[in-house]
Each structure stands twice: as C-alpha cells, then as structure tokens.
C-alpha cells in the first residue's frame, strides 16, 4: 500500500481522522494525499473569479488541518480539486494511483444519530474505490483480528483482495471468514478458492436474511479490530443503500473500522 487518499470535510472530527490516517500511512510507509473537492455554481454576469477564491480558501483550510497533526515523518501532500464529488474522486484516485481512500463516517453532518453522512455515503455507495471507514475519534492501533463477511466467496476480480492482503501482511492479522447464506444463495457461493483460502484462519457459516444481519449476529463473538465487506448490488449495505445517509440505528458497529473492498466480481 503506497498511496492513501483522505478527503477532508468540515466535521469536528476532521483532525482526529487525519491523525489516524497519518498513523495508518506510517505503518505502511505510504504517501498521504489530503484533498478537498469543491464545486462552483456561477451566475450570469458574475465578475469575481470565484474559482481562485475557493481554491485559495480550500488550500488554506487543508494546510491548517495538516498543521494540527503529528506527521511522524509521513509525506503529506495537500491538493484541491474542482468538480462533482464522486466523478472527481474517481479521476483523482486513478491519476494518483490511490490504493485506499480513508473516510470519516460524517464529513459535515451534525446529527448525532447519523453513521454515514451524505458525503461519505456517496463515496461508499457510488464509487468502486477500496475504502476504510474510520469511526469518529478512533485511535490507531495494530489490526490483529479481521472479520470478513461475504454472501458469496466467488472471486473474479482478484485485485479486489489487495487491500486486505496488504493489511494482513503488515499486521500479521488473523482473518476470520463469515459466509452468510441468504435467500439469494447460489450453488457454489461458499466454494472458497485458493487465493482467498490462503488469507483465512477460520470460517463460520450462517443463514440470515442479509449479510448485514449475519454480521450483527456474529461480530461480537469474533471481537474484530476490523470488519471487511465488499461492494455488491445486493451485498452488505443493501438495506442501507436506500439513501446516502446511514443511521447508527441501522448499523450498530459504529465503533469498528470497516474496510469496503471493490466488488469481487
């Protein structure tokens, strides 16, 4: 893992989140890109160069945040980009060869009941970039136990496992696999191939209405340091994808970092 991207919003947790990102990047010897995406809605006849003002303010905002953390020797690069959030982030991640995007649950939401705010929800829901959701105020620690929850172990996109492999290799993590049989189960879904099997220490099988419910039933028994799920059209976040905002009452492990891999298929 060489390049990590952190989009910065205006939440009160932004500095704490950035410190976690620095500590995480240091463990991998990775470069950290701290970015902000802004959009401009112009009116006919506007004389002021709004772009220049917003770019300058955005850079100053990012610099003030970076100045508040202990960089611990990590190379931190600040950048601002103009455009629509999701499209811009995907282009940025491609051009900078980003391995992981690290996001706050609530980049600018003030509602205490919210787990993922609209901005973070959009990033998780509408992109296919590997992402790590870090709980508010969470302090970095080695990731020893990982719970990976899947409804299907069929893998066609083998690159999707790369972030999980990197974390496992770096921290010598124990990865426990939870296979959840849902009403959408197909024959062969629980056939674990050699590549995934090489990462797994223990496997548990469960039968639940959704992968999400399977995790709620089993994650406390595993007591993981990290939950790993994948993006699917009908996957872990299916119930939660009705809106970009996700409430804490709908996702109870809001004290646990969540690694969201790009789709295995």
Beta strands, then each sheet from edge to edge (+ up, - down):
strand 1: 3-7
strand 2: 31-38
strand 3: 76-82
strand 4: 100-104
strand 5: 114-116
strand 6: 131-134
strand 7: 145-150
strand 8: 174-181
strand 9: 200-207
strand 10: 226-230
strand 11: 246-247
strand 12: 257-261
sheet 1: 3+ 2+ 1+ 4+ 6+ 12- 10- 7- 8- 9-
sheet 2: 5+ 11-
end
